Amino acid sequence: MADDMFDLGLEQFQQQINILVRDLDQMSEAVEAGAVEAASEAAEMIAAEQRRLLSAANFKKRKNNLANFIKVRQSSSKKYYRLNIGYDSWTIKNFPEVLVIEYGRPGKSARRMSPVQKDFEMTRDGKTYKIKGRRKGVFPPQTPHIKPGFILAKDKAAEHFRDRLLEIAKQKWNNGG
């Protein structure tokens, strides 16, 4: 008789454990499904900050609105889900100025003249010449926006992502699975 009561208690306990495990599995599935949407929202927040930084910079004779070319792309594998934020390869091929704006003119540090050398006088053959620093081509100033935009918005985006996942988990838990 005592063995029967003990077995009955374990069966009920086992059923409760099974119900709890089932509820946790359902909550995990709901959080994973919501994680993709929450990550997309966080990525859009970062991209919006990058667009804001680029739009705030003033470029003379800007023909294209380069901020519109910042994209959020999704890629996934069996294990991982990745969001890429920035310029895609098509944009870089067709508008190479995005690289100049982001990283500066190639070889710029080698050609940069110090402020002392920009305007100076040179004497040659008894004549004095006033020399100004030469400029080849017109390039927009370096305005990094991809990495600084990520740095400025990453904490806000990570907090938003965490809050969305906690909201989904609490909602699933409070509704009883």
N, C-alpha and C positions, 0 to 999 in steps of 0.2 A: 504494500500500500504506500509506504513511504517512497519507494522507487517510482511509483506512478506519479505522485505529486511532484517529485523532483523533475521527472521527464516533462511533465506538463508545463512547469515553470520555464524550462529551457526552450521548449517549443515556442512559447509566447515571446520569450526574449529573442529567440532566433528570428521570429517573424518581425519583431520591432527593428532588429538590426537590418533585415532585408528591406524593410520599408524605408529606413533611413538611408541605406546605400542607394536605393532606387531614386529617392528624392535628391540625393547629392549628385547622382549621375545626370538627372534631368536639369538640375541647377547648373552643372558644369556645361552641358550642351547649350543651355540658354545663354550663359556667359560667353561661351566661345562664339556663338552666332552673333551676339551683340558686340563682341570685341572688334569684329571687322568694321562695323559701322562706326563704332567709337574711335577706332584708329583712323578711319577716313576723315572724321570730323576734326581730330587733332592735327592731321596732316594738312587739312585745309586752313586751319588756324596758322600753322607755320608758313604756308605758302602765301597767305594774306599778309603776314608781316613782311615777307620778302618783297612782295609786290609794293607794299607801302614804302619800304626803304628805297626801292628803285624809282617809284613815282615821285618821291620827295626830292630826288636829285634833279638839278636843272641841267639839261644838255642843250646846247645851241644847235639849231638845225636838226633836231631829232625828227627823223622821217617815220619811224615805226614806234609804236607803243610796246616796248620790250617787256613790260610787266605782264602783258597778256600772254606771253609765251611761257611763263612759268607754269609748269604742269605738275599734277600729282598722278603718278603711275603706280599701278598695282602689279605685283608679281608674287606668285606663290609656288611652293613646292609641296611635297608630301608632308614635310615637317614644319615649314616656315611660311610666313606671310610677310611680305616686304612692301613698304611704300617708298617710292623714290620721289623726291621733291626737287624740282629745279628745271633746267632746260633739257629737252630731249635731243637726240642726235640730229634730227631733221632741222631743228632750230639753230643748232651750232653750225651745221653745214651751210645753211642759207643766210644766217645772220652772224658772221664771226665777230661782229662788234660786241656781242654779249660777253665773249671771253675777254676782250680788251677792257670792257667796263668792270668786269668782276676781278680780273687778275692784273690789270695794268698792261701797258704796251710791252710787247716782247722786247727784251734787251734794253728796257728803258733806263735801268740803273746805270748801265755802261755809258749811255749818251747824256745822262743828266749832268747839267753844269751847275756848279755851286753858285750861290748868289754873288760871290766875288767875281766870278768869271763871266757872269751874264753881261754886265756893262763895264767895260774897262778900255783903257786907251793903250794902244800899241804904237811903238815908234819903229819905223822901218825906213831905211834910206833917208833919214833926216826928216821924214814926214810923220805926223801924228795922226793916227786913225782911231776913231771911236768904234769899237766893235761891240755888237750886241750878240747875245746867244742866238744861234741859228735854230730855226724850227722847221721841221719837215713834216708837212701834212698837219691836219687838224684831227686830234683825237679827243674824245670826251675824257674828262678826268676819271681817275680810278674811283669807283664807288662800289665797294664790295657790299653785296646784299644777300648772297646765298648763305654764307656761314654766319654773319652777324644776325640775319633774320632768324636762323635756326636757334642761335644762342639766346636771343631775346624772347622767343616764343616757346622754347622747349619746356620750361617749367610750367607755364600756363597750359600748354597742350598736354603735358604729362598729368597734371592735376585734373584736367577735364576728362582725360581717358580713365584715370582711376575712379573719379566720381561716377562716371557712366557705368563702369563695371560693378561698382558697389551698389548703385541704384538697381541694376538688373538683378544682382544676387539677392538684395533685400526684398525686392518685389516678388521674386520667385519663392523665397523662404517664407514670407508673410502670407502668400496665397496657398501655402501648404503643398507646393510642388505643382 
